């Protein structure tokens, strides 16, 4: 196979997978434009058909118009990439990890605890240990639902949702109790000094960016080039066949959920150490849920997740400019993100409108996730 | 049984038919029966502002987490900014609404990147990000609502701090004056948050100034958990329900607990007793409980933000930490609405006298009971 045909094949494979998400985004932006035009009398007092142009331009220039804007987009995308992988890899194994939010919070919390304990230490010690603590915290929060699913059949959706609330309660307790800062008027920890991630790019591009960037090819390799990745995908596609082939779905479920937790925990640790610098009870409250949207948008493929996270990160980065220059409320970004998801889930409609053929095996895992709601338990 | 506003309207119709509109405000027969139908009272609309000149200052507002029309800190700070822009003839301000805490710095930066001249940030939680941005951008003027600079204040950053104790003191005078039983309560969110303790101890001293024999209960929802303290309306309601069940003589309740306190006001509504709101005019901000809200201990957010911007536009150099109280009329009581005739001129006289004395510095709202000392407040 020549290099050229290989590139062509990759392009065709990519196109088949990416076409529907791309069309969904386009349709969602159109719907968003209509909503903006319809609501323009509320913003400026009269109908303004060019408002969407102003708004999208402002958003684009905020997200990509300057070096700082691009860095902002990347920084926003960082936790979404890691947490998106935490959801996406779960999809591959036929598991719906709604618990990314809880794993994210616990990861941030354990990283904060380690970081505070090591505040006097050298950054070379504090940073790796704090990140490691975050990963372990998240891993624990993923291991529990994994083990419960594997040994008792407790559905991971229910368990992870409940663990999200447990995580919130643990966080609230820790922040107002043992980890509460000395000289602060509201419940937060002291500033993390030694463990804060160094900035290497622009104003706030911290090394969490690199971690996220490396995790994408790593996840790809794990899923598509390693034995365990093959087993994960086989379990996801058909657990009975996997068991028949001599694999151990139980162990794989526990492994996958733990890995998902680890990634979400790393997302929390990186967000805490690189972006915020101290822990509060209402720490980045929606990352874990946005990650589900990102994973769906990215079709659970690591590269797709990367693009999904960049899109959501760019929308966040551009939202300030959109509010300033177009005078639209910040909720417009939420409307756009929700519309993208809505259109994406209405895949049949998109295929009908644009006459796109159903694509191949890439979607098997997602189908098996939805099938598992029909009571076809695994493990 | 909870009175919805819709039902309140029906009650209005029935009662006004019965009494042939003889009485200005009808009472609602729930619990102790102290609440009153709202009638045709309405929140005052601010007078239109005429520009005193023109200015090309660009004003931006970065809100706290929430919405712009929250009838609370965000909205009233924003109205201060729009009011100031109108009065100095500056272009319409813009706002960025923060959706979670990690965006504070980025949202401020958006205004910096667009070359804004004045950036108003709302709420104590955004204080750290504001300080950082002010240090990095000495040419931009920052105004922080409900913020305080503990270390070397920065010249281009004005933080607005309000005297909660003074506002609480005024609320205490009202509470002691309208209580029939001589037993009143101040319920706070958390006992280690200075503004909360200051409000409540000021309240206690205000009550004592009118009626030295009055019983003042000061209770806190929690000594640790901030979510329970300020973000849990259901928990606030059951806390207040329980408290009122154990202390049946209490007929005035002052809440200092944020959204948790909004739940307390619902308990007030069910018990049919007087409620006093906090921070903003809660008669307007929590309409579900407005029937029982006599007044609110208010921080005058709109006028303090407006003044700060106008002074800056006029070229006045002001202190970086702005301690705002009675002397500049930046704290006070909200209107009484349907309870206007309950607050007799004698009661109003006491409020005015105390207000003037605090403004003149002859009355300390933190005496005899001390305000926040650094230790958690045990309550009473």
HADDOCK unambig.tbl for C-alpha pairs under 7 A between the chains (distance, minus, plus):
assign (segid A and resid 172 and name CA) (segid B and resid 225 and name CA) 6.37 0.50 0.50
assign (segid A and resid 173 and name CA) (segid B and resid 225 and name CA) 6.34 0.50 0.50
assign (segid A and resid 176 and name CA) (segid B and resid 224 and name CA) 5.14 0.50 0.50
assign (segid A and resid 176 and name CA) (segid B and resid 225 and name CA) 5.53 0.50 0.50
assign (segid A and resid 176 and name CA) (segid B and resid 226 and name CA) 6.80 0.50 0.50
assign (segid A and resid 177 and name CA) (segid B and resid 224 and name CA) 6.21 0.50 0.50
assign (segid A and resid 185 and name CA) (segid B and resid 193 and name CA) 6.13 0.50 0.50
assign (segid A and resid 186 and name CA) (segid B and resid 193 and name CA) 6.75 0.50 0.50
assign (segid A and resid 187 and name CA) (segid B and resid 226 and name CA) 6.62 0.50 0.50
assign (segid A and resid 276 and name CA) (segid B and resid 102 and name CA) 5.80 0.50 0.50
assign (segid A and resid 283 and name CA) (segid B and resid 101 and name CA) 6.65 0.50 0.50
assign (segid A and resid 284 and name CA) (segid B and resid 100 and name CA) 5.80 0.50 0.50
assign (segid A and resid 284 and name CA) (segid B and resid 101 and name CA) 6.41 0.50 0.50
assign (segid A and resid 284 and name CA) (segid B and resid 102 and name CA) 6.04 0.50 0.50
assign (segid A and resid 285 and name CA) (segid B and resid 100 and name CA) 6.73 0.50 0.50
assign (segid A and resid 320 and name CA) (segid B and resid 96 and name CA) 5.95 0.50 0.50
assign (segid A and resid 320 and name CA) (segid B and resid 107 and name CA) 5.95 0.50 0.50
assign (segid A and resid 320 and name CA) (segid B and resid 110 and name CA) 5.81 0.50 0.50
assign (segid A and resid 321 and name CA) (segid B and resid 110 and name CA) 6.37 0.50 0.50
assign (segid A and resid 323 and name CA) (segid B and resid 95 and name CA) 6.73 0.50 0.50
assign (segid A and resid 323 and name CA) (segid B and resid 96 and name CA) 5.91 0.50 0.50
assign (segid A and resid 324 and name CA) (segid B and resid 94 and name CA) 5.49 0.50 0.50
assign (segid A and resid 324 and name CA) (segid B and resid 95 and name CA) 6.60 0.50 0.50
assign (segid A and resid 324 and name CA) (segid B and resid 96 and name CA) 6.97 0.50 0.50
assign (segid A and resid 327 and name CA) (segid B and resid 94 and name CA) 6.94 0.50 0.50
assign (segid A and resid 330 and name CA) (segid B and resid 97 and name CA) 6.11 0.50 0.50
